[in-house]
Amino acid sequence: MSVLRSGLRSGLLSIALAEVAASFYMRRLRTGMRLMRPRDRANWLQDAASTVLKRIGVAVVSEGDPPLDGLVVSNHLSYLDVLAYASLMPCAFVAKQEVRGWPVFGQFAAAADTIFVNREHHRASAGAAGIVEKTLTDGIPVVLFPEATSSDGRAILPFRSGFFEPAIRANAIVAPSAIGYTSSTAEEASLAYHGDDVFGTHLARTLGKSDITACVIFSARRSRYASRKEAAQAAQAE
């Protein structure tokens, strides 16, 4: 049954991605094929993420109010994290450079104006930090996964403070949040994409699970900080 469900949802995922790609280019046509503004892309991403999640049968429940601006800081479990957060608010994301090369999701991330970080090249990383600062200054929430990698959800990995710096320079709030998953046929750890998992294999396995729900909690404790280390420590503790 799980294999049949996975195959059906894989087909629905393909249809949904074609649908949201068409909606992206329709919006581009309405702007005369000019580059869409970051706010327009954030709004498109919210609609697209909601569509994709609905098609593949993943529900999202949330507690607390999504921030209207600032740096939204979260633990990281899966590629589904991006869809879950994006479905709840117009926003931009910070992601490692490797995500750009992921099948399908990489193109999706690029269309959504994801800010890709190349940690091996300081100049490229500094340039990405500048884009994060500009996006925050423009009043668009930026979602950051400061563990710098996904985990199995059993523990929070240390938060890296580097990308808290743009929030300090922009005098933006830091808004801690958390995400987790439930399913009637799987433990959270098996839904998490981490370690040596292969993307395509993991996605097919995930699509075969029943009653997947992403649970997002937005903390009410939102503050501005004087230093990136202070911000990282406070967000990790929350």
Secondary structure, 3 states (H helix, E strand, C coil): CHHHHHHHHHHHHHHHHHHHHHHHHHHHHHCCCCCCCHHHHHHHHHHHHHHHHHHHCEEEEEECCCCCCCEEECCCCCCHHHHHHHHHCCCEEEEEHHHHHCCCHHHHHHHCCCEEECCCCHHHHHHHHHHHHHHHHCCCCEEECCCCCCCCCCCCCCCCCHHHHHHHHCCCCEEEEEEEEECCCCCHHHHCCCCCCCHHHHHHHHHCCCCEEEEEEECCCCECCCCHHHHHHHHHHC
